[in-house]
Each structure stands twice: as C-alpha cells, then as structure tokens.
Amino acid sequence: MEKTGKALLGEMIAECLAVMIIVTIGDSVAAMFSLYDPSPYKQAYWGVAITWGLAVTLAIYVTGSVSGTHANPAVTLALACYRGFSWKKVVPYWVAQVGGGFLGASLVYALYGSVIQHYALANHLDWVNDGAASGVFFTHPGDFVTPIHAMMNEVILTAILVLGIFAITCEYNTVAPQANSGALIIGLLVAVLGASSGFLEGWALNPARDLGPRIFCFVAGWGRAAFPSPGNYWWMPIAGPMAGGLVGATLYQTLLCPFMPARARVTTTAAD
C-alpha cells in the first residue's frame, strides 16, 4: 500500500509538472503575441502554434516515463474508458493537472506581470471589467463565435486530438511512430490544430490548460472576468473537451482498432 501511494504521488507530481511546462511556455508565447506591438507573431501565427506543440512534446519527454503524460483531463478520462487506466487515479490526475495549470500561469505572471500592467494602462483597460490581457492565460470565444458555438468547436477539435493520440499510441497500429518519436508527432498534432483553428476560441483542447490559469487569474485580480466570465463561459472549455475526448476515443476504438491486421493476428493466435 505504501509503495502504491508513493507511485501515485510521483505520477501526480509528473502530471502537475507536465501541465506546468505546457502552460508556462504556451501562455508565454500568447503573451508575446498579445502584449507587444508590433508582435513578432502577428503575421506568423504558425510560430505560436508550433511553440504550444513543442511545449507538449517537451512535457512528454520530461514526464512520460513516470505518469505517461496525460497532461489533459480529457485524455485521462478517455484512457480510463478505453485503455485500462485505473479509475482510482482519474480524480488525482485531474487535480494534479489543474494544479499544474495554476502554477504555470503563476510563472507566466512572474515573467510578464510588468508587461501586462503596462499593456492595461496603455490601452485604458480594466482587469475586472475589460479582462485586460486575460487572453494570455485562458480562452474566450473569438470574433463572430458565440459561447455555445465555441463549446461545439472544442468538442470537434478535442475529438480530433484524442483520435490522433489514440492512433499514435496504439500498439496494434503498424504505421504509428516508433520508439520515442510519438511525443514529437503528438506535439505537431497540437500545433496543427492550433494553426488551423486557434482564432476560434484559443483552441483550449484541455480543461486543465484553461481552468488552472483561470483560477489563478481569479485570485490575482481578474475577478468576474475569469469567473463566471462573459457569457458564463468558464465551464464550456471544460465540458467541450471532456465530451470531445470521449468522442475521439470512441471513434478510434470502435470504428478502427477492431479491424487492424496486427490486432486480428494477436486475437487469432490467442484463440488457437
């Protein structure tokens, strides 16, 4: 029991660290995009997307051998439903992931706090009423996107993300990346989703990536701009990705995985 408890603690530390790495790097590039004029990324949004993606890759390489680097509550839920991940670990993983988002946001504020304050003053923005620079930390619907539409987008995009992750990590997929290259491909998948959809609502794809920084901002002075946020949006980047993760996992496990030749060979051998 003691050994099991220590193992879970190590996994929680790894999950917290993984999300902290992703948010620290990802929200920092969001600060570079939003707070500077001219921004080096205004005409090169791919740079923002690839930075987020490589942050995910780095997090996997740092923590993958300890926890498997879910780094996303939607991924944890999907793995519990379809890949045998222990249900007893689901809530601890979620807590660690959200905590990592909080810590990552606090590091970004430590780095960019003075720049954020200057940006708000220069643009005559109030943190609580205008949500000054809050987009550095958590997501909002973009132009011409309603909150409900944004949540639907997150269902679709997270379904694609988890579909890709399940394919990349499937032991029966003979064309999946080999050895440790899967981490890079998963990072590129995140980057591609960001490059193709980032302006819709910030491509949350991950409840911990949004909720952890949102909690930090609520504590740090953004108040109702963070919770409940305009249009009571705060819960939608949680519900959308969670539902989308299940959709993507279900599609892969039910429509593709049963028909893979490698799996068929293993099943036939076992039956013989």
N, C-alpha and C positions, 0 to 999 in steps of 0.2 A: 504493500500500500504506500509506504513512504517513497519507494522508488518510483511508483506510478505518479505520485504527487509531484515529485521533483521533475519528472519528464514533462508533465503538463505545464508546470511553471516555466520550464525552458521554452516550450512551444509558444506559450503566451508572450514571453519576452521577445521571441523571434518575430511573432506576428505584429507586436507593437512596434518593434524596430523597423520591420518591413514597410508598414504604412507610414511611419515617421519619415523614412527615407523618401518614399514616393511623394508625400505631401510637401516636404521641405524643398525638394528640387522642383516639383511641379508648380507649387504656388509661387516659388521664386521666379520661375520663368513667366508666370502670369503677372507678377509684379513688374517684370521687365517690359512686358507687353503693354500694361495698362498705365503705369505711372510716369513713363518718360515720353517726352515729346521733343524731337522725333524718337519713336521707339525703333530699335533695330529689327523688330519683328512685324511691324505694321504691314509691310509688303512682303513678308516672308513667314507666313503663318506655319509653314511646314516645320520651321525651327522650333516653334512652341510644341507642336505635336510630337516631334521626334525626341525632344527633351523629356516630355512626360513618358514616352515609351521606354526610353533608355533608363529612366528612373525605376520603372518596373523591372527591367532586366537586371539592374544593379541590386535591387531588393531581393530578387530571386537568388542571385549568386551569393549574396551575403547570408541569407537565412534559410535557403531551400533545404539544406541537409538537416535542419533542426525541426522545422514545422511543415515543410512542404510549400511554404509561402503561398497561402491562400490570399492574404492581404486584401480581402474583399468579402464581406458577409454574404454576398450573393453567391460567390464561388463556394464558400464553406457550406451553405445550405444545399447547393446543387451536389456537392461531393457527398454530403450526408445522405441525400436521397438516392444517389445512383452509383456511388463509388465506394461504399462501405465505410465512410468516415464516421467515427463514433458520435452518436447524438449527444453523449455526455460532454463532449468537448465543444459543441456548437456555440453555446452561450459564452463560455470562457473565451473562445476565439473572437467572438463578436466584441466582447468588452475590450479585449486587448487591441483589436483593430481600431475601434473608435478612440481608444486612448492614444494610439499612435497618431491618429489624425489630429487630435488635440495638441500633442507635443510637437508635431511637425508645424502646425500653424503658429505655435508659440515661438519656434525657432525662426520662422519667416518674419514674424513681427519683430523679433530681436534684430534681424538683419535690416529690415526695411521700415521700421517704425517711424524714423525721422522723415523718410521719403513720403510715407503715407500721410503724415501730418502736413507736410508741405503741400502735397497734392490737394488735400482737402481745403487748406487755406487759400491756395492759389485759385481754386475753382469755386470757392464760396460754397462748399458742400458741408452739410451737417451729417455726422455719422449715423445718428438715430433716424432722422427723417429722410435723408437722401441716401443713406447707405454708402457713404464715401469710401471708395476703394474696396468695398466688401467683395466685389467680384474677384479680387486676388485670392480670397480664402474659400468662398463657397459659391454655388452656382445659382443662376437666375434664368428664367426664360429670356431668350433673345428677342430681337425685333420681330414683330408680327407673329409671335408664338405665345399662345395662351398657356396658363399653367397646366391645364388638362392635356393639351397637345404636347407640352414638354414631357409630361409623365409617360404618355404613349410613346414618344420618341425614345425615352430611356428604356422602356420595355423592349423595343425593337433592337436598339443598339447593344444593350446588355445581353440579349439573346444571341446576337452575332458574336459578341466577345466570348461568352461561355461555350457556345458551339465550337468556336475556334480552339479554346483552351482544351476542351474535351478531345477534340481531334488530335491536337498536338501531343497530348499526354496519353493517348490511348495505346495500350500495349499491343492491340491487335491491328493497329493502323500501320501497314508496312511502308507507307510513304511519309510517316511522321518524321520530324527532325530527330537525328540520332544524337546519342551521348548528351552533352550539356548545351547543345545549340538551341534546345527548346526555349530556354529563357530569352534568348535574343529574338526568336520568332514571336513569342508572346508580347514582348516589348514592341516589336514592329506592328503587331496587330492592334495594340492600343494606339500607336501613332497613326496608323491608317484610319482608324475610327475617328480620331481627333481631327485629322486633316480633312476628312470628308463631312464632318458633322459638328465641329466644335462651336460654331457660331449659333447653333440652335438653342442650346441651354448649357453650354460649358462641358458637355459630354461627361457627366458625373460617372456613370457606369459602376459606381462603387459607393454604397451608403456610408461607409466609414470615411471615405475621402471627402464627403460633403458634411456629414453630421459632426465629426470630430472638430474640424475647423469652425463650423457654425457655433458649436458650444463655446469654443474659445472666444469667438467674436462677441457672443452674448455677454460673456464675463468681462471682456476687455473694453466694453463700452458701446458696442453697436446696438445693443438692446433689441427693440422690436424689429429692426432691420434684419436681424438674424432669426429671432423667434417672435411671432409666428412668420415673419417676413411678408412682403407684399403678396396679396392674394392667398395668404395662408399656405405658402408654397413649401414650407420646411419639410413636410412629410413626403412629398412627391419624389424627391431624389432618393428616398429610402424605398418606398413601395414599388416604384417603377423598376429599378434594377433588381430587386428581390424577385419580382414576378418574371422579369426578363431572363434572369439566370435560370429559373426553373424551365422556362420555355425552351431556351437553347439546349439545356442538358437533356430535356425530354426528346427533342427533335433528334439529337445525336444518338442517344441510347436506344430509341425505339425505331427510328427510320433507317439508320445507317449501320450502327455497330453490329446488329444481329446478322448482317449479310456479308461481313468481311471475311474473305477467304481464310485468313490466319485463324480467326475465331472458329470458323467451321472445322478446320483441321484439328484444333485443340479439342473441340466438342466430340468429334468423331473418334479421336484417339481415346478419350476418356470413356466413351460408350463401349468401345471394343474391349 
